[in-house]
Structures are given as structure tokens and as C-alpha cells.
Amino acid sequence: MWRKRTLLLWALLSAFALSAWSQDAADSEAVRPSGVSGPVRKAKAVTARDRDTDNADAESKSARETKSSKSSHASSHRKRAKAKQDTQDTIPAPTEFTPEGIPKTTAASVIVVDANSGKILYEKNADQTRPAASTQKLLTALIVAESGFLDRPVTVQPTDTMVDPVKLNIKAGDTYQRIDLLRALLVKSPNDVARCLARDNAGSVEAFAEVMNRRAQQLGAVHSHFVNPNGLPMPGQYSSARDLSLIARAAYANQTIRSIVCLPQLVFRYANGRTRELENTNKLLRRVPYCNGMKTGYTDAAGKCLIASGTRPGRDVIVVVLGDSSSRVWRDASALLSWGLLM
């Protein structure tokens, strides 16, 4: 009898020890940053002795902390300012409506279209010619995507890098696949990447501008004229909300572009192996569930511009907002998207 009880007790203790060991092993393998091998160190409970030691260490480090306090304060101030701005952008302002139930906007030009049929759902100054800023990169991307051979290598030339202000800082002599540059163009909108793709496609920026204008005419965007592939201000470069909606519809129908513009972020690998996470400039992708693209733009001359697409079962809508303010562009576009999808 005692022997059986002893064996039973030993079995229970062994099982408990095995369970504890298995849990520790699971904890060490469960969660770790990508590419980090080995066990993850678990945090220890803080005891009173630990707190006393920490206090002593804090006093001994006070001089060093004082030296870096100015830098830390400045960094903290920048973070608070950014958080405040993000909060202001995130909180939606009360939307006013026209007597017809359409959201009012502060943008200079607006159009809302059915992405599939092309039916105009709403427009305001849609034919007013204006600078399009980086929204015209949708046309650049469309031409590159339609040209195909996206797995072909592209070697960066010195002239590709001679542009400001937004750059990915690709270097002359580096080689990338076209598809990787196309993804970076649509997600982060770097101007050097736009020049590189344009020169690779047509031989020069000037020759690519001719291709842009020819493709725009084919799409019916007859009140536009493009001089460069990135939308930086230049004399004689302009478009309209209606023309951009025609370009956006063609881009929306292109599966390659459609698969890129919906990405909230993207990891770009430079030729030297360094990686950088690119966050999509289109904030609506993270703020409203029905948004699935497309392209932002801004210059002093153009104001805040946004081409946004949205979808729900049975309907796809594209909104073009040109000449808006920083505080209203996201709210105006999301309100129009929601209205267009639900009307």
C-alpha cells in the first residue's frame, strides 16, 4: 500500500516538473523579433532590494542624465507635437451636408465616380485645371505597369538622383527590379524613383513626358499636360479632377497597381542589403476600413491632393480631391468615399 502511494506521489511530482519545463521552453520560443534566434529572456519580478539598488544607481547617474536632458526634452517635445497633430487629424470633424445629402468639402476641385462604370456621382469644379502634384504618379505607375517585364533589372543613373525634396536616396550604379521601384513609388512617392522609372522606360524624363501625354489622351484626359513623372511644379504642367479620375480608373483596373496601392507599409531593400520600412502616405488606409488605395500629393501650388478608392460588395468608388487643406483633406475624402459607397 505505502509503496503504491509513494509511486503515485513520485509520478505526480514528475508530471508537474515536466509541465513547468515545457512551459519555460514554450515561453523561450513563442515570441521574438524576426531574425533573432535563441531564447527570449523573461522579465524578473522587482523586489524591494531591487528598488533600493535602482535608486542608488539613479543618483549616481544624475549628472549624466542632466547632460542629456536638453536633447531628451527636445525629442519629447517633437513626439508630443507629432502625437497632437496625429490626434487632430484622426478626430473627425462634424460633416456638413448639402440639401441633397452630399458631404460639403473645402477642396477647390472634387469628383466622385463609380470605378467600374465611370458614372459621375458628384462633382465640384471638376474641369478646373490645376497642379496635380504627386497624384500624377498614378499615370507614371500605370505606364510602367502596362509596359511589363517588371522583373527586369534597372540600373540607377546619376541624373535619376538629381531631384528634391522627397527621395528614397537610391544611388547611381545600384540595380533594382522594376517591380521593387514601382512599389516604392506608389507607397512612399519618392521623386528620384519616379525619374529612374521614367528614364528606364523612355530613355529620358522628357521622352517619358511625351508618353504620359499620349496615354492621357487615350484615356480621355484631354485637359491635362504633363512635363515630368513626379508632379513637381513646372510651367505648363496641369490636370483636373475629371482627368485624374479617368487616369485613376485605368490604374484601379490594373491588377499590379491595385495590389500595391492597398499596402499600408512596405519593406524596401537597398542594393547594399540595408532595409527600410516605408509607410504609405495615404493615411485613409489605416483609418477607414473601406479604403483600398490610391495616391496622395502635395506642393505649395497644388495644396493637399488625394485620389482615394474604396470598395464594398457590389460597388467601387474613386474620389479625387484637389486643392484642399492639411486639416480637411482626409476628412473630405473619407466622407465622400463613405457617401459614394452607401448612396
C-alpha positions as CSV (number, residue, x, y, z in Angstrom):
1,M,0.0,0.0,0.0
2,W,2.7,2.5,1.0
3,R,4.7,1.5,-2.0
4,K,1.8,2.3,-4.4
5,R,1.3,5.7,-2.7
6,T,5.0,6.5,-3.0
7,L,5.0,5.7,-6.7
8,L,1.8,7.7,-7.2
9,L,3.3,10.8,-5.5
10,W,6.5,10.4,-7.5
11,A,4.6,10.3,-10.7
12,L,2.6,13.5,-9.8
13,L,5.8,15.4,-9.0
14,S,7.5,14.3,-12.2
15,A,4.5,15.4,-14.2
16,F,4.5,18.8,-12.5
17,A,8.2,19.3,-13.2
18,L,7.8,18.2,-16.8
19,S,4.9,20.7,-17.3
20,A,6.9,23.6,-15.8
21,W,9.9,22.7,-18.1
22,S,7.7,22.6,-21.1
23,Q,6.2,26.0,-20.3
24,D,9.6,27.5,-20.0
25,A,10.6,26.1,-23.3
26,A,7.4,27.3,-24.9
27,D,8.0,30.8,-23.5
28,S,11.5,30.9,-24.9
29,E,10.3,30.0,-28.4
30,A,6.9,31.7,-28.6
31,V,7.6,35.4,-29.4
32,R,10.7,37.0,-30.7
33,P,11.6,39.7,-33.3
34,S,12.2,38.4,-36.8
35,G,15.7,37.1,-37.4
36,V,16.5,36.8,-33.7
37,S,17.4,33.3,-32.6
38,G,17.8,31.8,-29.2
39,P,15.5,32.1,-26.1
40,V,13.7,35.2,-25.2
41,R,14.8,36.5,-21.7
42,K,11.9,36.7,-19.3
43,A,11.4,39.7,-17.1
44,K,12.0,39.2,-13.3
45,A,9.8,40.4,-10.6
46,V,11.0,43.7,-8.9
47,T,11.8,43.3,-5.2
48,A,12.3,46.0,-2.6
49,R,16.1,45.3,-2.7
50,D,16.0,45.8,-6.5
51,R,14.2,49.2,-6.0
52,D,16.8,50.3,-3.5
53,T,19.6,49.4,-5.9
54,D,17.8,51.2,-8.7
55,N,17.5,54.3,-6.6
56,A,21.2,54.3,-5.8
57,D,22.0,53.8,-9.5
58,A,19.7,56.7,-10.4
59,E,21.5,59.1,-8.0
60,S,24.9,58.1,-9.4
61,K,23.7,58.7,-12.9
62,S,22.1,62.1,-12.3
63,A,25.0,64.0,-13.7
64,R,25.0,62.1,-17.0
65,E,21.2,62.4,-17.3
66,T,21.4,66.2,-16.7
67,K,23.8,66.5,-19.6
68,S,21.4,64.8,-22.0
69,S,18.2,66.3,-20.6
70,K,18.1,69.1,-23.2
71,S,18.3,66.7,-26.1
72,S,15.7,64.4,-24.5
73,H,13.4,67.3,-23.8
74,A,13.6,68.4,-27.4
75,S,12.9,64.9,-28.6
76,S,10.0,64.6,-26.2
77,H,8.6,67.9,-27.4
78,R,8.7,66.7,-31.1
79,K,7.0,63.5,-30.2
80,R,4.2,65.3,-28.3
81,A,3.7,67.7,-31.2
82,K,3.5,64.8,-33.7
83,A,1.1,62.9,-31.4
84,K,-1.0,66.1,-31.1
85,Q,-1.1,66.5,-34.9
86,D,-2.0,62.9,-35.4
87,T,-4.8,63.2,-32.9
88,Q,-6.2,66.2,-34.6
89,D,-6.1,64.5,-37.9
90,T,-7.7,61.4,-36.5
91,I,-10.7,63.0,-34.8
92,P,-13.3,63.6,-37.5
93,A,-14.9,67.0,-37.6
94,P,-18.7,67.1,-37.9
95,T,-19.5,66.7,-41.6
96,E,-21.9,69.3,-43.1
97,F,-24.2,68.2,-46.0
98,T,-25.8,69.9,-48.9
99,P,-29.6,69.8,-49.2
100,E,-29.1,66.8,-51.4
101,G,-27.3,65.0,-48.6
102,I,-23.8,65.2,-50.2
103,P,-20.9,66.0,-47.8
104,K,-19.6,69.6,-48.1
105,T,-15.9,70.0,-48.7
106,T,-13.3,72.8,-48.6
107,A,-11.4,71.4,-51.6
108,A,-11.1,73.5,-54.8
109,S,-12.0,70.6,-57.1
110,V,-13.7,67.4,-56.4
111,I,-15.2,64.4,-58.3
112,V,-16.7,61.1,-57.2
113,V,-17.0,58.4,-59.8
114,D,-18.1,54.8,-59.9
115,A,-14.8,53.0,-60.6
116,N,-16.4,50.3,-62.7
117,S,-19.0,52.1,-64.8
118,G,-17.4,55.6,-64.8
119,K,-20.7,57.2,-63.8
120,I,-20.2,60.6,-62.2
121,L,-21.8,60.6,-58.7
122,Y,-20.8,64.1,-57.7
123,E,-18.5,66.9,-59.0
124,K,-17.4,70.4,-58.0
125,N,-15.2,72.4,-60.3
126,A,-14.1,69.1,-61.9
127,D,-12.8,70.7,-65.1
128,Q,-10.8,73.4,-63.4
129,T,-7.1,72.9,-64.5
130,R,-4.8,72.8,-61.5
131,P,-1.4,71.4,-60.5
132,A,-1.8,67.7,-59.6
133,A,1.3,67.2,-57.5
134,S,2.2,63.6,-56.9
135,T,-1.2,62.3,-57.8
136,Q,0.1,62.2,-61.4
137,K,2.5,59.5,-60.3
138,L,-0.5,57.2,-60.9
139,L,-0.1,57.8,-64.6
140,T,3.7,57.2,-64.3
141,A,3.0,53.9,-62.5
142,L,0.3,52.9,-65.0
143,I,2.7,53.3,-67.9
144,V,5.4,51.3,-66.2
145,A,3.0,48.6,-65.2
146,E,1.5,48.3,-68.7
147,S,4.9,48.2,-70.3
148,G,5.5,44.8,-68.5
149,F,8.8,43.0,-67.8
150,L,8.6,44.1,-64.2
151,D,11.2,41.6,-63.1
152,R,13.8,43.2,-65.4
153,P,16.8,45.0,-63.6
154,V,17.1,48.8,-63.6
155,T,20.4,50.4,-63.0
156,V,20.2,53.9,-61.4
157,Q,21.9,56.7,-63.4
158,P,23.3,59.9,-61.9
159,T,20.5,62.0,-63.5
160,D,17.9,59.9,-61.7
161,T,19.1,61.2,-58.3
162,M,19.1,64.9,-59.2
163,V,15.8,65.8,-57.7
164,D,14.3,67.0,-54.4
165,P,12.7,67.2,-51.9
166,V,11.3,63.7,-51.3
167,K,13.8,61.0,-52.1
168,L,14.4,57.4,-51.4
169,N,18.1,58.1,-51.8
170,I,18.8,55.4,-54.4
171,K,22.5,55.6,-55.6
172,A,23.9,55.8,-59.1
173,G,25.2,52.4,-60.1
174,D,22.7,50.5,-57.9
175,T,20.5,47.9,-59.6
176,Y,16.9,47.1,-58.7
177,Q,14.0,45.2,-60.2
178,R,11.3,47.4,-61.8
179,I,8.6,46.0,-59.5
180,D,10.5,47.0,-56.4
181,L,10.9,50.5,-57.6
182,L,7.2,50.6,-58.7
183,R,6.1,49.5,-55.2
184,A,8.2,52.2,-53.6
185,L,6.8,54.8,-56.0
186,L,3.2,54.1,-55.1
187,V,3.7,53.6,-51.4
188,K,6.1,56.3,-50.4
189,S,6.1,58.6,-53.5
190,P,9.9,59.3,-53.9
191,N,10.7,61.6,-56.7
192,D,14.1,60.0,-57.5
193,V,12.4,56.7,-58.1
194,A,9.9,58.3,-60.4
195,R,12.7,59.8,-62.5
196,C,14.5,56.4,-62.6
197,L,11.5,54.5,-63.8
198,A,10.7,57.2,-66.4
199,R,14.2,57.3,-67.8
200,D,14.3,53.5,-67.8
201,N,11.0,53.4,-69.7
202,A,11.5,56.0,-72.4
203,G,15.2,57.0,-72.3
204,S,14.7,60.4,-70.6
205,V,12.3,62.3,-68.5
206,E,11.4,64.5,-71.5
207,A,10.6,61.5,-73.7
208,F,8.6,59.9,-70.9
209,A,6.5,63.1,-70.5
210,E,5.5,62.6,-74.2
211,V,4.4,59.1,-73.4
212,M,2.4,60.4,-70.4
213,N,0.6,62.9,-72.6
214,R,-0.1,60.4,-75.3
215,R,-1.5,57.8,-72.7
216,A,-3.6,60.6,-71.1
217,Q,-5.2,61.5,-74.4
218,Q,-6.0,57.8,-75.0
219,L,-7.8,57.7,-71.6
220,G,-9.8,60.8,-72.5
221,A,-7.8,63.1,-70.1
222,V,-7.7,65.8,-72.8
223,H,-7.4,68.8,-70.5
224,S,-4.1,67.7,-68.9
225,H,-0.5,68.3,-69.8
226,F,2.5,66.6,-68.1
227,V,6.1,67.7,-68.1
228,N,7.7,65.3,-65.6
229,P,6.9,62.0,-64.0
230,N,6.7,63.1,-60.4
231,G,4.4,66.2,-60.2
232,L,7.0,68.7,-59.1
233,P,5.9,72.2,-60.2
234,M,6.9,73.2,-63.7
235,P,5.4,75.7,-66.2
236,G,2.9,74.1,-68.5
237,Q,2.1,71.1,-66.2
238,Y,-1.6,70.8,-65.1
239,S,-4.5,68.4,-64.9
240,S,-8.1,68.4,-63.5
241,A,-10.2,66.3,-61.1
242,R,-12.1,64.8,-64.0
243,D,-8.9,63.9,-66.0
244,L,-7.3,62.4,-62.9
245,S,-10.4,60.3,-62.2
246,L,-10.1,58.8,-65.8
247,I,-6.4,58.0,-65.1
248,A,-7.3,56.6,-61.7
249,R,-10.0,54.3,-63.1
250,A,-7.4,52.8,-65.5
251,A,-4.9,52.4,-62.7
252,Y,-7.6,50.8,-60.5
253,A,-8.3,48.3,-63.2
254,N,-4.7,47.3,-63.4
255,Q,-4.1,44.4,-61.1
256,T,-0.4,45.2,-60.4
257,I,-1.2,48.7,-59.3
258,R,-4.3,47.6,-57.4
259,S,-2.1,45.1,-55.4
260,I,0.3,47.8,-54.4
261,V,-1.8,50.9,-53.6
262,C,-3.6,49.0,-50.8
263,L,-0.4,48.3,-48.8
264,P,-0.2,50.2,-45.5
265,Q,3.6,49.7,-45.4
266,L,6.3,48.1,-47.4
267,V,9.9,46.9,-46.6
268,F,12.3,48.2,-49.3
269,R,15.7,46.5,-49.6
270,Y,18.5,48.7,-50.9
271,A,21.2,47.4,-53.2
272,N,23.7,47.2,-50.3
273,G,21.3,44.9,-48.4
274,R,20.0,47.6,-46.0
275,T,16.3,47.6,-45.5
276,R,13.8,50.4,-44.7
277,E,10.2,50.2,-43.8
278,L,8.1,52.6,-46.0
279,E,4.8,53.8,-44.6
280,N,2.1,54.6,-47.1
281,T,1.4,58.3,-47.4
282,N,-2.3,57.5,-47.8
283,K,-3.5,57.8,-44.2
284,L,-7.0,56.6,-45.1
285,L,-5.7,53.1,-45.5
286,R,-5.2,52.9,-41.7
287,R,-8.2,55.0,-40.7
288,V,-11.2,53.7,-42.7
289,P,-11.8,50.0,-43.5
290,Y,-13.4,50.7,-46.8
291,C,-10.4,52.5,-48.4
292,N,-8.2,50.3,-50.6
293,G,-5.9,52.9,-52.3
294,M,-4.7,55.1,-54.2
295,K,-2.3,58.2,-54.3
296,T,-1.5,61.4,-52.3
297,G,0.1,64.6,-53.5
298,Y,1.2,68.0,-52.1
299,T,3.0,71.1,-53.3
300,D,2.6,74.7,-52.3
301,A,0.9,75.4,-55.6
302,A,-1.3,72.4,-55.7
303,G,-2.3,72.3,-52.0
304,K,-3.2,68.9,-50.4
305,C,-4.4,66.5,-53.1
306,L,-5.7,62.9,-52.7
307,I,-7.0,60.3,-55.0
308,A,-8.8,57.7,-52.8
309,S,-10.5,54.5,-53.8
310,G,-13.0,52.5,-51.7
311,T,-14.9,49.3,-52.0
312,R,-17.9,47.4,-50.6
313,P,-19.7,44.4,-52.0
314,G,-21.2,45.4,-55.4
315,R,-19.6,48.9,-55.6
316,D,-16.2,50.5,-56.1
317,V,-15.8,54.3,-55.9
318,I,-12.9,56.7,-56.7
319,V,-12.7,60.2,-55.1
320,V,-10.4,62.9,-56.4
321,V,-9.8,65.9,-54.1
322,L,-7.6,68.7,-55.3
323,G,-6.5,71.9,-53.6
324,D,-7.6,71.1,-50.1
325,S,-6.1,72.0,-46.7
326,S,-4.0,69.8,-44.4
327,S,-6.7,69.8,-41.8
328,R,-9.5,68.8,-44.1
329,V,-8.2,66.6,-47.0
330,W,-8.5,63.3,-45.1
331,R,-12.0,64.1,-43.7
332,D,-13.3,65.4,-47.0
333,A,-12.1,62.3,-48.9
334,S,-13.3,59.8,-46.3
335,A,-16.7,61.5,-46.1
336,L,-17.1,61.4,-49.9
337,L,-15.9,57.8,-50.1
338,S,-18.5,56.8,-47.5
339,W,-21.2,58.7,-49.2
340,G,-20.3,57.3,-52.6
341,L,-20.3,53.7,-51.4
342,L,-23.5,53.9,-49.5
343,M,-25.7,56.0,-51.8
